[in-house]
Amino acid sequence: MSLPLPWPVSAVNEQFVRDFVKFTSYTEGRDKLYRVTQYASRFLLWYLTRYGGPDTTVQKVQQLEAAVTTSRKLFRMFRSMEFAQKAMDALRQTDDIQRFLTLIGFTGKALWLLIDHLVWLGRTKICDVDIKKWGQRSAWYWLIALLSLTLNDLRKIQLLTRRAEALKLEGLMKSNQGVELKRDMHKARLGLLVNLSDVWIPVSVLGYVSKGLGSMGGVIASITAIHLVWNKNVHGK
C-alpha cells in the first residue's frame, strides 16, 4: 500500500514525482538529464562569451559545462562495445537499405566513442594524446554515424507509411495493429528529430557552423530523447 506524499508535494503532482523518481532510477534517464544540462550550459556559455556577461557568471557556467562534459565522457566508457554489438545485430535486418545504414551508423558511433575515450584519457593527463587531432577524427566518425542513422530513420518512416496505407485499404487502422503502427510512427519521427538535431554538434566541432548552433541542436535532441526515454521506462511505451 503506497502512502500519499505530504503537502506540498502531493499538491503539486504526486504522480509526477513518483514518475520522475522512476525515470532517474535508470542510468539512461539520468544521462539524458546530464546531457541537456551539458548542452544548455554550453549554449549559455557561447551566448555570454559572444554577447557579453558578468565574468563570475561566465566562469561558473564554464565550470559546470566542463564538469558535466568530463563526467559524461567517463560514464560512456566502454559503451563503444554496445554500439559495436548493435552494428552486428544490424546484419539481421531484412531490409537491405536499413541493414546498410544501421551498420554504418552504429559502426561509426562505436569508432566515435572509442576515440572519444582516448581524448578523455588525454584531457585527464593519463596519456599523452594530440587532443585536437583525435577530437577532429572523433567528430567525423560521429557525423558519418548520425547522417547514416538519420537516413535510416527516413527509411523507417517510409516503410511505416507504406504499412499504414496497406492497413487503411484493409480498414484496420483502428485495430491493435493500427494503434501499434501509430506508436511506432511517432517514435520514428522523434528518433529522426534526435539524430537530425545531433548532427549539428559534430558539424560545429569541425568548425562549419557556430558552437551556439551546435549546442542548441544538442539541447533539442536531449529534450526529445528525454521524452522518448520517459515513455519507454516510465510508461512502458
C-alpha positions in Angstrom: 0.0 0.0 0.0 1.5 3.3 -1.1 1.2 6.2 1.3 0.3 9.7 0.0 3.2 12.1 -0.2 2.9 15.0 2.3 1.9 18.5 1.2 3.1 20.4 -0.8 4.5 17.6 -3.0 1.0 16.0 -3.3 -0.5 19.4 -4.1 1.9 19.9 -7.0 1.7 16.4 -8.6 2.3 13.3 -6.6 2.2 11.1 -9.7 4.8 13.2 -11.5 7.2 13.0 -8.5 6.8 9.2 -8.5 7.3 9.0 -12.3 10.4 11.3 -12.0 11.9 9.1 -9.3 11.4 6.1 -11.5 12.8 7.9 -14.5 16.0 8.9 -12.7 16.4 5.3 -11.3 17.6 4.3 -14.8 21.1 5.2 -15.9 19.7 6.2 -19.3 17.3 8.6 -17.7 20.0 10.3 -15.6 22.3 10.5 -18.6 19.7 12.4 -20.6 19.3 14.9 -17.8 23.1 15.4 -17.6 23.1 15.7 -21.4 20.6 18.5 -21.5 22.5 20.3 -18.7 25.7 19.9 -20.7 24.4 21.4 -23.9 22.3 24.1 -22.2 25.3 25.3 -20.3 27.4 25.1 -23.4 24.9 27.3 -25.3 24.7 29.7 -22.4 28.5 29.9 -22.3 28.6 30.6 -26.0 25.9 33.3 -25.7 27.7 35.0 -22.7 31.0 34.9 -24.4 29.7 36.3 -27.7 27.3 38.9 -26.3 28.9 39.7 -23.0 28.1 38.7 -19.4 29.5 39.0 -15.9 32.9 37.3 -15.6 31.7 35.4 -12.5 28.7 34.0 -14.3 30.8 33.0 -17.3 33.3 31.3 -15.0 30.6 29.4 -13.2 28.9 28.3 -16.4 32.2 27.2 -17.8 33.0 25.1 -14.7 29.6 23.5 -14.9 29.9 22.7 -18.6 33.4 21.3 -18.1 32.4 19.2 -15.1 29.3 17.7 -16.8 31.2 17.0 -20.1 34.1 15.2 -18.4 31.7 13.2 -16.2 29.6 12.1 -19.2 32.8 11.0 -21.0 33.6 8.8 -18.0 30.1 7.4 -17.8 30.2 6.5 -21.5 33.4 4.5 -21.1 33.2 1.1 -22.8 29.9 2.0 -24.4 31.6 1.7 -27.7 31.2 -2.1 -27.3 27.5 -1.6 -27.0 27.4 0.2 -30.4 29.7 -2.4 -31.9 27.1 -5.1 -30.8 24.3 -3.1 -32.3 26.2 -2.9 -35.6 26.5 -6.7 -35.6 22.8 -7.0 -34.8 22.0 -4.8 -37.8 23.1 -7.6 -40.1 19.9 -9.5 -39.2 17.6 -6.8 -40.6 15.6 -7.9 -43.6 15.5 -4.6 -45.4 18.8 -4.1 -47.4 18.8 -0.3 -47.1 18.1 -0.3 -43.3 20.7 -3.0 -42.8 23.4 -1.0 -44.6 22.6 2.4 -42.9 22.3 0.9 -39.5 25.6 -1.0 -39.9 27.3 2.2 -40.9 25.6 4.2 -38.2 26.5 2.1 -35.2 30.0 1.2 -36.5 30.6 5.0 -36.8 29.2 5.5 -33.3 31.5 2.7 -31.9 34.5 4.3 -33.5 33.5 7.8 -32.4 33.2 6.7 -28.7 36.4 4.6 -28.9 38.3 7.7 -30.0 36.4 9.8 -27.5 37.7 7.5 -24.7 41.2 8.3 -26.0 40.5 12.0 -25.9 39.3 11.7 -22.4 42.5 10.0 -21.4 44.4 12.8 -22.9 42.3 15.5 -21.1 42.9 13.8 -17.8 46.6 13.6 -18.5 46.6 9.8 -18.1 48.1 9.5 -21.7 49.9 11.9 -24.0 47.3 12.4 -26.7 47.0 15.0 -29.5 43.6 16.1 -28.4 42.8 18.4 -31.3 43.7 15.8 -34.0 41.9 12.9 -32.4 39.0 15.2 -31.4 38.5 16.1 -35.1 38.6 12.4 -36.1 36.1 11.6 -33.4 33.8 14.3 -34.7 34.0 13.0 -38.3 33.0 9.4 -37.2 30.2 10.8 -35.2 28.9 12.9 -38.1 29.0 10.0 -40.5 27.2 7.9 -37.9 24.5 10.5 -37.4 23.9 11.1 -41.1 23.6 7.3 -41.7 21.1 6.9 -38.8 19.1 10.0 -40.0 18.8 8.4 -43.4 17.8 5.1 -41.7 15.1 7.0 -39.7 13.7 8.4 -43.0 13.7 4.8 -44.5 11.9 3.6 -41.4 9.2 6.2 -41.7 8.9 5.4 -45.4 8.3 1.7 -44.6 5.9 2.5 -41.8 3.9 4.8 -44.1 3.6 2.0 -46.7 2.2 -0.3 -43.9 -0.2 2.4 -42.8 -1.5 2.8 -46.4 -2.0 -1.0 -46.6 -3.9 -1.1 -43.3 -6.1 1.8 -44.4 -7.1 -0.2 -47.5 -8.0 -3.1 -45.3 -9.8 -0.9 -42.8 -7.6 -1.9 -39.9 -6.2 1.4 -38.8 -8.4 1.3 -35.6 -7.3 -2.2 -34.8 -4.4 -3.1 -32.5 -2.1 -3.2 -35.5 -3.1 0.3 -36.4 -2.6 1.6 -32.8 0.8 0.0 -32.6 1.7 1.4 -36.1 0.8 4.9 -35.0 3.0 4.5 -31.9 5.9 3.2 -34.0 5.5 6.1 -36.4 5.6 8.6 -33.5 8.8 7.1 -32.1 10.4 7.0 -35.6 9.7 10.7 -36.1 11.0 11.6 -32.7 14.1 9.5 -33.4 14.6 11.4 -36.6 14.4 14.7 -34.7 17.0 13.5 -32.2 19.5 12.4 -34.9 18.9 15.4 -37.1 19.4 17.8 -34.2 22.5 16.0 -33.0 24.1 16.3 -36.5 24.8 20.0 -35.7 27.1 19.1 -32.8 29.9 17.4 -34.7 29.4 19.9 -37.5 30.1 22.7 -35.0 33.1 20.8 -33.6 34.5 20.6 -37.1 34.0 24.4 -37.5 31.4 24.5 -40.2 28.8 26.2 -38.0 28.9 28.1 -34.7 29.2 26.4 -31.4 25.9 28.1 -30.5 24.0 26.3 -33.2 25.7 23.0 -32.3 24.8 23.3 -28.6 21.2 24.3 -29.4 20.9 21.2 -31.6 22.2 19.2 -28.6 19.5 20.8 -26.3 16.7 20.0 -28.8 18.0 16.4 -29.2 18.4 15.9 -25.5 14.8 17.2 -24.6 13.4 14.9 -27.3 15.4 12.0 -26.0 14.1 12.6 -22.5 10.6 12.3 -23.9 11.4 9.0 -25.6 13.2 7.5 -22.6 10.4 8.7 -20.2 7.8 7.0 -22.3 9.9 3.8 -22.5 11.0 3.5 -18.9 8.1 5.2 -17.0 5.1 4.4 -19.2 6.4 1.3 -21.0 5.6 2.6 -24.5 
